Amino acid sequence: RSSALLCSALIKSSAKMASSAFASTSAAAFPALNTAAKTRSAGRKASSSSMRVSKMRAIQSSSTSSATEEETVEARTTTPTETTPTSSSLSKDLLPKEIGSCSKDELDAWLADIMKLPEQKMKLEYFKEEGRGLVATESIKRGEKVLEIPQEAIITVEVALKESLLREKKKLAELQEWSILATFLAETAQNLSTEDNSSNKYRFATYVKALPRSTGSVLEWPESDVRTLLAGSPSLFSALERRASVAAAIAEIRVNFPELNEKTLQWAFDILFSRLIRLESLGGNLALVPWADMLNHQPGCEAFIDLDRGSRKVCLTTDRSYEPGEQVWASYGQRPSSELLISYGFAPAVGDNPDDEYALNLQIDEEDPFASAKVNALASQNIQAFETFPLRLNGYPRQLLQYASFAMCTPDDPSKVDELCRAAFVDIQAPKSLRNGVDLARGLLASKNVLKSKGKRGAVLGGVQGEIAVREMLADVTRDALDRYANTVDKDKGLALGRMPEMPEASMWIGDASTAIKSSMRSVCAARVRVSERRILAKTDSEVRLQLRRLKSEQMNSK
């Protein structure tokens, strides 16, 4: 039986998604996330198929602000964005002045004498873009273990619970692990005063004094900068999510520990996002590792920090050799530039990060009459109703097309939803009743095209028509995403090529700088992220349209 194949791509902003996904956080933390979702449908009729394709949603980043960077900068110079704190709030809300006051010599002495750090082949230096970093002082071989930090010198959740001097220890233990570590950091920071020698009570006081006052991450940005610099990018949703989740965590902490001020707690979370290490050999536990956290990330680096099971010391196994004077690198993981900017406050130059991607979020349309059945069917395959697929310069995952074909299908028989789901994600061969609705030639059945989705195989539903429909949806989504960026491509490229401002050595050590320098660094790094994403979207759009022409040509020739 013939039926029309209808492909409707409804573009929905991350805003609407956030209102339900983060219902536990304060509504005030998402002032613009309740805006109505943008939708548009692109109906397409096609020739006969055994299925009809219904709606699906592509979740894009919220980009309600249309102001350009220059307009926002101009506004900041003419209109104050924050009220001046009153004298009664200055002492309780400011970051402790002792943070960042530790000298290099004091830190070196603490590491050697108190933490028993062995003699190192590296020393601490400053870099214009990376800030603090470790430089080789003698030749280091590839595969050599360096650092060798004793396990007793690291801060884990267990250490924080044991060494905290807060009265409500039981309440502290009830918090999430990130919140426990942030609470311990903030507690230590607020007890660094030399006037009453309170810092002597804390073993890691010197380390906390040596931490930077600022990292440049999105937690520190004015909200106007977040919304303007990340407008059009999926990272806007991630940044707003990060800020809201931290605000909610701080509120939870201060219910039981009101003596810890919001500014210091925010700084503590900022430090955790930029310096926390997950030690796989320690059961995947999170830890702050003094000295190791001075290593900077380099895209493509395959040297990881972990606990050596034999020596019980935290080591870095180098992935290349180093000569004296060269900066020693570590890997923070395969992270796109957007994630590096959000968590660490920097972004590599355009083209320097092989892990760059555009995060495309797809979900089952809640207005789909089969939405509930589809969500349940996906859950049976351990697949979420909301999934993120990475678009990269070298292509996109086949699983994206499989997911889209299932999300868009409307079977004639509602009882076939489970079978369609298995055909899309599991079965090597589709059930006989669905053979006409599954593209056996172009699916994942040929060995050269076998890809994994959650460890399982499957196929794009709908035959050649399905292959065409999902690509038409993807072409619409990529073109719509490109249109969401506020600046022209050339303008963003020019901003991305901007010079990083020079920082005085003293400012580099404490990790702080003037408002103008911070603003300039944010502008350059955010432009790098936008250009990287736009390159990926443009490449994906071009490739998808080329595939569509080929598929439609083959379809006509087969008639």
C-alpha positions as CSV (number, residue, x, y, z in Angstrom):
1,R,0.0,0.0,0.0
2,S,1.2,3.4,-0.9
3,S,1.3,6.4,1.5
4,A,2.8,9.8,1.4
5,L,6.2,10.4,3.1
6,L,6.0,13.6,5.0
7,C,9.1,15.1,6.6
8,S,8.5,17.9,9.1
9,A,11.5,19.3,10.9
10,L,10.4,21.5,13.8
11,I,13.2,23.6,15.2
12,K,12.9,24.0,18.9
13,S,15.1,26.2,21.1
14,S,17.0,24.8,24.1
15,A,15.0,27.3,26.2
16,K,11.8,25.2,26.3
17,M,13.9,22.1,27.1
18,A,15.6,23.8,30.0
19,S,12.4,24.7,31.7
20,S,11.5,21.0,32.2
21,A,15.0,19.5,32.4
22,F,16.1,21.8,35.2
23,A,12.9,22.2,37.1
24,S,14.7,21.7,40.4
25,T,16.7,24.9,39.9
26,S,15.6,28.4,40.6
27,A,13.4,29.9,37.9
28,A,15.2,33.1,38.4
29,A,18.4,31.5,37.2
30,F,16.9,31.1,33.8
31,P,15.3,34.5,33.1
32,A,15.1,34.0,29.4
33,L,14.5,30.2,29.2
34,N,10.7,30.5,29.3
35,T,10.5,32.1,25.9
36,A,8.2,30.5,23.3
37,A,10.0,27.9,21.2
38,K,10.6,28.8,17.6
39,T,9.1,26.3,15.1
40,R,9.0,25.9,11.5
41,S,7.9,23.0,9.4
42,A,9.2,21.9,6.0
43,G,6.7,19.6,4.6
44,R,7.8,17.4,1.7
45,K,5.9,14.9,-0.3
46,A,7.6,12.0,-1.8
47,S,6.7,8.9,-3.7
48,S,5.4,5.7,-2.3
49,S,6.6,4.2,0.9
50,S,5.3,1.8,3.5
51,M,5.5,4.4,6.2
52,R,4.6,8.0,6.9
53,V,7.1,10.2,8.7
54,S,5.9,12.4,11.4
55,K,7.4,15.3,13.3
56,M,10.7,15.4,15.1
57,R,12.5,18.2,16.9
58,A,16.0,19.5,16.6
59,I,16.9,21.4,19.8
60,Q,18.9,24.4,19.0
61,S,20.6,26.8,21.4
62,S,18.6,29.7,22.8
63,S,19.8,32.8,21.0
64,T,17.1,35.4,21.7
65,S,19.7,38.3,21.9
66,S,20.4,39.9,18.5
67,A,22.9,42.4,19.8
68,T,26.4,42.2,18.3
69,E,29.5,42.1,20.4
70,E,30.4,45.7,19.7
71,E,26.9,46.8,20.8
72,T,27.2,44.9,24.0
73,V,30.7,46.3,24.8
74,E,29.4,49.8,24.1
75,A,26.5,49.2,26.4
76,R,28.8,48.1,29.1
77,T,30.8,51.3,28.8
78,T,27.8,53.5,29.1
79,T,25.4,51.7,31.4
80,P,26.4,50.0,34.7
81,T,25.5,46.4,34.7
82,E,25.9,45.7,38.4
83,T,25.0,47.7,41.4
84,T,27.7,48.9,43.7
85,P,27.8,46.7,46.9
86,T,27.0,48.5,50.1
87,S,29.5,48.8,52.9
88,S,27.6,46.2,54.9
89,S,28.0,43.6,52.2
90,L,31.6,44.2,51.3
91,S,33.2,42.1,54.0
92,K,30.9,39.1,53.9
93,D,30.5,38.8,50.1
94,L,34.0,39.5,48.7
95,L,36.5,36.8,47.8
96,P,39.1,36.4,50.6
97,K,42.1,38.6,49.7
98,E,44.5,35.8,50.7
99,I,43.6,33.7,47.6
100,G,46.4,34.1,45.1
101,S,48.8,35.6,47.6
102,C,51.1,32.5,47.9
103,S,54.4,33.0,46.2
104,K,56.1,30.4,44.0
105,D,58.8,29.9,46.6
106,E,56.2,29.4,49.3
107,L,54.3,26.9,47.2
108,D,57.5,25.0,46.3
109,A,58.5,24.8,49.9
110,W,55.0,23.5,50.9
111,L,55.1,20.8,48.2
112,A,58.5,19.6,49.1
113,D,58.4,19.8,52.9
114,I,54.8,19.1,53.7
115,M,53.5,17.1,50.8
116,K,56.8,15.3,50.3
117,L,56.9,16.0,46.5
118,P,60.1,14.4,45.1
119,E,62.5,16.5,43.0
120,Q,60.9,17.4,39.7
121,K,62.0,17.7,36.1
122,M,59.6,20.6,35.6
123,K,59.2,24.1,37.0
124,L,56.3,26.6,37.1
125,E,56.2,29.3,34.4
126,Y,53.7,31.8,33.0
127,F,52.2,31.8,29.5
128,K,50.3,34.5,27.7
129,E,47.3,32.3,26.7
130,E,47.5,29.4,29.1
131,G,48.5,31.2,32.3
132,R,50.4,29.0,34.6
133,G,52.1,25.9,33.2
134,L,54.9,23.5,33.8
135,V,58.1,23.6,31.7
136,A,60.8,20.9,31.4
137,T,64.0,21.7,33.2
138,E,65.8,18.7,31.7
139,S,65.2,16.1,29.0
140,I,62.1,14.0,29.5
141,K,61.6,10.8,27.4
142,R,58.4,9.7,25.7
143,G,56.6,7.3,28.0
144,E,58.4,8.5,31.1
145,K,56.4,8.9,34.3
146,V,56.6,12.4,35.8
147,L,55.0,14.2,38.7
148,E,55.0,11.3,41.2
149,I,52.7,13.1,43.7
150,P,52.0,11.1,46.9
151,Q,48.4,10.0,47.3
152,E,48.5,11.7,50.7
153,A,48.9,15.1,48.9
154,I,45.6,15.0,47.0
155,I,42.2,16.2,48.0
156,T,39.3,13.7,47.6
157,V,35.8,13.7,48.9
158,E,37.0,11.4,51.8
159,V,39.8,13.9,52.6
160,A,37.4,16.8,52.6
161,L,34.9,15.1,54.9
162,K,37.7,14.1,57.3
163,E,39.6,17.4,57.4
164,S,36.6,19.8,57.4
165,L,36.1,21.7,60.6
166,L,32.5,22.6,59.9
167,R,30.1,21.7,62.7
168,E,27.4,20.0,60.6
169,K,29.6,17.1,59.3
170,K,26.6,14.9,58.7
171,K,25.0,17.6,56.6
172,L,28.2,17.9,54.6
173,A,28.3,14.2,53.9
174,E,24.8,14.4,52.5
175,L,25.8,16.7,49.7
176,Q,26.9,15.6,46.2
177,E,30.6,15.0,45.7
178,W,31.2,18.2,43.8
179,S,29.4,20.2,46.5
180,I,31.4,18.5,49.2
181,L,34.7,19.5,47.6
182,A,33.5,23.0,46.8
183,T,32.4,23.4,50.5
184,F,35.8,22.3,51.7
185,L,37.6,24.7,49.4
186,A,35.4,27.6,50.4
187,E,35.8,26.7,54.1
188,T,39.6,26.6,53.8
189,A,39.6,29.9,51.7
190,Q,37.6,31.8,54.3
191,N,40.0,30.6,57.0
192,L,43.3,31.8,55.4
193,S,43.5,34.9,57.5
194,T,47.0,35.4,59.0
195,E,45.7,37.6,61.8
196,D,44.3,34.7,63.9
197,N,46.5,31.9,62.4
198,S,43.3,30.1,61.5
199,S,45.0,28.8,58.3
200,N,47.2,26.6,60.5
201,K,44.2,24.4,61.1
202,Y,44.0,23.4,57.4
203,R,46.6,21.1,55.8
204,F,45.9,22.5,52.3
205,A,45.8,26.2,53.3
206,T,49.0,27.0,51.3
207,Y,47.6,25.2,48.2
208,V,44.4,27.2,48.4
209,K,46.4,30.4,48.8
210,A,48.2,29.5,45.6
211,L,45.1,28.9,43.5
212,P,44.1,31.6,41.0
213,R,41.5,34.1,41.9
214,S,40.0,33.9,38.4
215,T,39.9,31.2,35.7
216,G,37.9,33.0,33.0
217,S,35.2,30.4,32.8
218,V,31.5,31.3,32.2
219,L,30.8,31.3,35.9
220,E,32.6,34.7,36.0
221,W,31.1,36.3,32.9
222,P,28.5,39.0,33.1
223,E,25.2,37.4,31.9
224,S,25.1,39.9,29.1
225,D,28.4,38.5,27.8
226,V,27.2,34.9,28.1
227,R,24.1,35.6,26.0
228,T,25.9,37.8,23.4
229,L,29.2,36.0,22.9
230,L,27.6,32.6,22.8
231,A,24.5,33.6,20.8
232,G,23.6,31.0,18.2
233,S,25.9,28.4,19.7
234,P,24.7,25.2,21.4
235,S,27.3,26.2,24.1
236,L,24.9,29.0,25.2
237,F,22.5,26.3,26.6
238,S,25.5,24.5,28.3
239,A,26.7,27.8,29.8
240,L,23.3,28.7,31.2
241,E,22.9,25.2,32.5
242,R,26.3,25.4,34.2
243,R,25.5,28.7,35.9
244,A,22.1,27.6,37.0
245,S,23.2,24.3,38.4
246,V,26.0,26.0,40.4
247,A,23.6,28.6,41.7
248,A,21.3,25.8,42.9
249,A,24.2,23.9,44.5
250,I,25.4,27.0,46.3
251,A,21.9,27.7,47.6
252,E,21.7,24.1,48.9
253,I,25.1,24.4,50.6
254,R,24.2,27.7,52.3
255,V,21.1,26.3,53.9
256,N,23.3,24.4,56.3
257,F,26.5,26.5,56.1
258,P,25.4,30.1,55.8
259,E,28.8,31.2,57.1
260,L,30.2,30.4,53.6
261,N,29.5,33.3,51.3
262,E,28.2,33.0,47.7
263,K,31.3,34.6,46.1
264,T,33.7,32.2,47.7
265,L,31.5,29.2,46.9
266,Q,31.2,30.3,43.3
267,W,35.0,30.6,43.1
268,A,35.3,27.1,44.6
269,F,33.1,25.6,42.0
270,D,35.0,27.5,39.3
271,I,38.2,26.0,40.6
272,L,36.7,22.5,40.6
273,F,35.5,22.8,37.0
274,S,38.9,23.9,35.8
275,R,41.2,21.7,38.0
276,L,39.4,18.6,39.2
277,I,40.8,15.3,37.9
278,R,39.0,12.0,37.7
279,L,41.5,9.3,38.8
280,E,40.4,6.1,37.0
281,S,42.8,3.9,39.0
282,L,41.2,5.3,42.2
283,G,37.8,3.9,41.2
284,G,37.0,7.0,39.1
285,N,37.1,9.2,42.2
286,L,37.4,13.0,41.7
287,A,40.4,14.7,43.2
288,L,42.3,18.0,43.3
289,V,45.9,17.2,42.8
290,P,48.3,20.0,43.7
291,W,51.1,20.6,41.2
292,A,49.5,18.2,38.6
293,D,46.8,20.8,38.2
294,M,49.4,23.2,36.9
295,L,49.7,21.2,33.6
296,N,47.9,22.7,30.7
297,H,45.8,21.0,28.0
298,Q,46.8,20.6,24.4
299,P,44.3,19.3,21.8
300,G,45.4,15.9,20.5
301,C,47.6,15.2,23.5
302,E,47.3,11.6,24.8
303,A,49.1,12.0,28.1
304,F,46.8,11.5,31.0
305,I,47.1,12.1,34.8
306,D,46.3,9.0,36.9
307,L,47.2,7.2,40.1
308,D,50.0,4.6,39.5
309,R,48.7,1.4,41.2
310,G,52.2,0.2,42.0
311,S,53.8,3.3,43.6
312,R,50.4,4.8,44.8
313,K,51.6,8.1,43.3
314,V,49.8,10.4,40.9
315,C,51.8,10.4,37.6
316,L,51.7,11.7,34.1
317,T,52.9,9.3,31.4
318,T,54.2,11.5,28.6
319,D,53.2,10.9,25.0
320,R,56.2,12.6,23.6
321,S,59.7,13.7,24.5
322,Y,60.5,17.1,25.9
323,E,63.6,19.2,25.9
324,P,64.5,21.8,28.6
325,G,62.4,24.9,28.2
326,E,59.4,23.2,26.5
327,Q,56.0,23.3,28.1
328,V,54.8,19.8,29.2
329,W,51.3,19.1,28.2
330,A,48.5,16.9,29.6
331,S,45.1,15.9,28.2
332,Y,41.9,17.0,29.8
333,G,40.1,14.6,27.6
334,Q,38.6,14.9,24.1
335,R,36.9,18.2,24.6
336,P,35.6,20.6,21.9
337,S,36.6,24.2,22.1
338,S,33.2,25.2,23.5
339,E,33.6,22.9,26.5
340,L,37.1,24.2,27.1
341,L,35.8,27.8,27.1
342,I,32.9,27.0,29.4
343,S,35.0,25.1,32.0
344,Y,38.5,26.4,31.6
345,G,38.2,29.9,30.2
346,F,40.2,29.4,27.0
347,A,39.7,28.1,23.4
348,P,42.4,27.0,21.0
349,A,42.9,28.8,17.7
350,V,40.5,27.9,14.9
351,G,41.6,24.6,13.3
352,D,43.9,23.6,16.2
353,N,41.5,21.4,18.0
354,P,40.8,18.0,16.3
355,D,38.0,17.4,18.9
356,D,35.9,20.3,17.8
357,E,32.2,19.5,17.2
358,Y,28.8,21.0,16.9
359,A,26.4,19.4,19.4
360,L,23.1,18.6,17.6
361,N,20.4,17.7,20.1
362,L,17.4,15.8,18.8
363,Q,14.3,14.6,20.7
364,I,11.0,12.9,20.2
365,D,8.4,15.5,19.5
366,E,6.0,15.7,22.5
367,E,3.2,16.4,20.0
368,D,3.8,13.2,18.1
369,P,0.7,10.9,18.7
370,F,3.2,8.1,19.1
371,A,5.5,10.0,21.4
372,S,4.9,7.9,24.5
373,A,5.3,4.6,22.6
374,K,8.5,5.8,21.0
375,V,10.0,7.0,24.3
376,N,9.2,3.6,25.8
377,A,10.6,1.7,22.8
378,L,13.8,3.8,23.0
379,A,14.1,3.2,26.7
380,S,14.0,-0.6,26.0
381,Q,17.2,-0.1,23.9
382,N,18.8,2.1,26.6
383,I,18.4,5.2,24.3
384,Q,17.1,8.5,25.6
385,A,14.2,10.4,24.1
386,F,16.6,13.4,24.0
387,E,20.0,12.6,22.4
388,T,23.0,14.6,21.4
389,F,24.9,13.8,18.2
390,P,28.3,15.4,17.3
391,L,28.7,17.0,13.9
392,R,32.4,17.2,13.0
393,L,34.5,18.3,10.0
394,N,35.1,14.7,9.1
395,G,31.4,13.8,9.2
396,Y,28.5,12.9,11.4
397,P,27.5,9.6,13.0
398,R,25.2,7.2,11.2
399,Q,23.3,6.8,14.4
400,L,21.9,10.3,13.9
401,L,20.1,9.2,10.8
402,Q,18.9,6.1,12.5
403,Y,17.5,8.0,15.4
404,A,15.9,10.6,13.1
405,S,14.2,8.0,11.0
406,F,12.7,6.4,14.0
407,A,11.7,9.7,15.6
408,M,10.0,10.8,12.4
409,C,8.1,7.6,11.5
410,T,4.4,7.1,11.9
411,P,3.5,3.5,11.4
412,D,0.2,2.5,10.0
413,D,-0.1,0.0,12.8
414,P,0.7,1.5,16.2
415,S,1.7,-1.9,17.6
416,K,4.7,-1.9,15.2
417,V,6.5,0.9,17.1
418,D,8.7,-1.6,19.1
419,E,9.5,-3.5,15.9
420,L,10.5,-0.3,14.2
421,C,12.7,0.7,17.1
422,R,14.5,-2.7,17.0
423,A,14.8,-2.4,13.2
424,A,16.4,1.0,13.6
425,F,18.8,0.2,16.4
426,V,19.2,-3.6,16.9
427,D,18.2,-6.0,14.2
428,I,20.7,-7.1,11.6
429,Q,17.7,-7.9,9.4
430,A,14.3,-6.2,9.8
431,P,11.2,-8.3,10.4
432,K,9.5,-9.4,7.1
433,S,6.5,-7.1,7.8
434,L,8.9,-4.1,7.8
435,R,11.2,-5.0,5.0
436,N,9.7,-2.4,2.7
437,G,10.2,0.2,5.3
438,V,13.9,-0.5,5.9
439,D,16.7,0.3,3.6
440,L,18.6,-2.9,3.6
441,A,21.1,-1.8,0.9
442,R,22.1,1.4,2.6
443,G,21.5,0.4,6.2
444,L,24.1,-1.0,8.7
445,L,23.8,-4.4,7.2
446,A,26.8,-4.2,4.9
447,S,29.9,-5.0,6.8
448,K,31.8,-1.9,5.6
449,N,29.0,0.3,7.0
450,V,28.5,-1.4,10.4
451,L,28.6,1.3,13.0
452,K,27.7,1.0,16.7
453,S,24.9,2.8,18.4
454,K,24.9,2.1,22.1
455,G,26.8,-1.0,21.2
456,K,24.1,-2.2,18.8
457,R,23.4,-2.2,15.0
458,G,20.5,-1.1,13.1
459,A,19.3,0.7,9.9
460,V,17.7,3.9,8.7
461,L,14.0,3.3,8.3
462,G,12.0,4.0,5.2
463,G,14.3,2.7,2.5
464,V,15.7,5.3,0.1
465,Q,12.8,7.6,0.9
466,G,13.8,7.4,4.6
467,E,17.4,8.2,3.7
468,I,16.3,11.2,1.8
469,A,13.9,12.4,4.4
470,V,16.4,12.4,7.3
471,R,19.0,14.2,5.2
472,E,16.4,16.8,4.2
473,M,15.7,17.3,7.9
474,L,19.4,17.5,8.6
475,A,20.0,20.0,5.8
476,D,17.2,22.2,7.2
477,V,18.6,22.0,10.7
478,T,22.2,22.9,9.7
479,R,21.0,25.9,7.6
480,D,18.8,27.1,10.4
481,A,21.7,26.8,12.8
482,L,23.9,28.8,10.6
483,D,21.3,31.6,10.4
484,R,21.2,31.8,14.2
485,Y,24.7,33.4,14.7
486,A,24.4,37.2,15.1
487,N,27.6,38.2,13.3
488,T,28.6,37.6,9.7
489,V,31.2,34.8,9.2
490,D,33.9,37.3,8.1
491,K,33.3,39.4,11.2
492,D,33.6,36.4,13.5
493,K,36.8,35.3,11.7
494,G,38.3,38.7,12.2
495,L,37.4,38.6,15.9
496,A,38.9,35.1,16.2
497,L,42.2,36.2,14.8
498,G,42.4,39.0,17.4
499,R,45.5,39.1,19.6
500,M,45.3,37.9,23.1
501,P,46.1,40.8,25.5
502,E,49.3,40.8,27.5
503,M,49.0,40.3,31.2
504,P,51.4,41.6,33.8
505,E,53.4,38.8,35.5
506,A,51.8,39.5,38.8
507,S,48.3,39.3,37.4
508,M,49.2,36.0,35.6
509,W,50.3,34.4,38.9
510,I,47.2,35.3,40.8
511,G,45.0,34.5,37.8
512,D,43.4,37.9,37.7
513,A,43.3,40.8,35.3
514,S,41.6,44.1,34.5
515,T,38.0,44.1,33.3
516,A,39.2,45.3,29.8
517,I,41.7,42.4,29.5
518,K,39.1,39.8,30.6
519,S,36.5,41.2,28.2
520,S,39.0,41.1,25.3
521,M,40.0,37.5,26.1
522,R,36.4,36.4,26.3
523,S,35.7,38.0,23.0
524,V,38.5,36.3,21.1
525,C,37.9,32.9,22.6
526,A,34.2,33.0,22.0
527,A,34.7,34.0,18.4
528,R,37.0,31.0,18.0
529,V,34.3,28.8,19.2
530,R,31.7,30.3,16.9
531,V,33.9,30.1,13.8
532,S,34.8,26.5,14.6
533,E,31.1,25.6,14.9
534,R,30.2,27.5,11.8
535,R,32.9,25.7,9.8
536,I,31.4,22.3,10.9
537,L,27.9,23.3,10.1
538,A,28.8,24.6,6.7
539,K,30.8,21.4,5.9
540,T,27.9,19.2,7.1
541,D,25.4,21.2,5.1
542,S,27.5,20.9,2.0
543,E,28.0,17.1,2.4
544,V,24.4,16.4,3.2
545,R,23.1,18.3,0.1
546,L,25.7,16.4,-2.0
547,Q,24.3,13.1,-0.6
548,L,20.8,14.2,-1.3
549,R,21.6,14.9,-4.9
550,R,23.2,11.5,-5.3
551,L,20.3,9.7,-3.6
552,K,17.7,11.4,-5.6
553,S,19.6,10.8,-8.8
554,E,19.9,7.1,-8.0
555,Q,16.1,7.0,-7.1
556,M,15.2,8.5,-10.5
557,N,17.5,6.1,-12.4
558,S,16.0,3.1,-10.6
559,K,12.5,3.9,-11.8
